[in-house]
Amino acid sequence: METSRGRLQADWRCGKFYARRGLMSTYKIQKLEYDMLVCHVHVPVLLYLNDQACFCSAEINANTQTVKHGPSVGKAAIGGPFSLINHDGKPVTEKDFMGKWTLIYFGFTHCPDICPDELIKLAAAIDKIKEKVGLEVVPLFISVDPERDTVEQVREYVKEFHPNLIGLTGDAEEIRKTARAFRVYYMKTEEEDSDYLVDHSIVMYLMGPEWEFVKFFGKNNDVDSLTEGVIKEIKQFKLKKEGHPLGT
Ligand SMILES: [Cu+2]
């Protein structure tokens, strides 16, 4: 599998996304035939190793099987308390999401392609879930680019995708802690000045009403499978915890 990275410049015009690629360099990561990938550098979500990417193909292959078949990682190991700032400049913690179902995506507003695609998918799934089972799942975007993703930047960005989409940013340390709690890998690439990319895991996390990790969804999910996947989890959860299925 081959990917590329380089200097990318992008902006939003009339809701459409344009990316301009400059000098490119390419490299290969052998034997990684799996589509839960990170933007620009391919690393599975489970390989979060002290802020460093590990490109050991043996490990990647070993983990691929695990990732493909769902959340076989310990549920307690994903998620946790956080303290960030929302797109209105207000402090937010996990407590603000108690009692709700939340679908989280980590990314950065300057991402030229994958983040917009994933957020469009997230927004469409949120609407479909509402339509099908009448449940409002909270869409949440958490920045992994605290340097450029100011409150204002995030506010303008989330508007592009869904009126309910909440954008969170914060200082570098809080972002680092939050990403670590979710086993999200991210790393700024070396580029000139402020023109850089952030390599990061591409994953959505479904969190339950007590901010407990329920399931993650990868880039391989389309709108329909994401919608059905979330509904299925919520139904199972309700049946198990509350003794009755969704909507009754
Ligand atoms: Cu991205």
Residues whose N, C-alpha, C, O or C-beta is under 5 A from the ligand:
A	BS01	CU	C39 G107 F108 C111 I114 C115
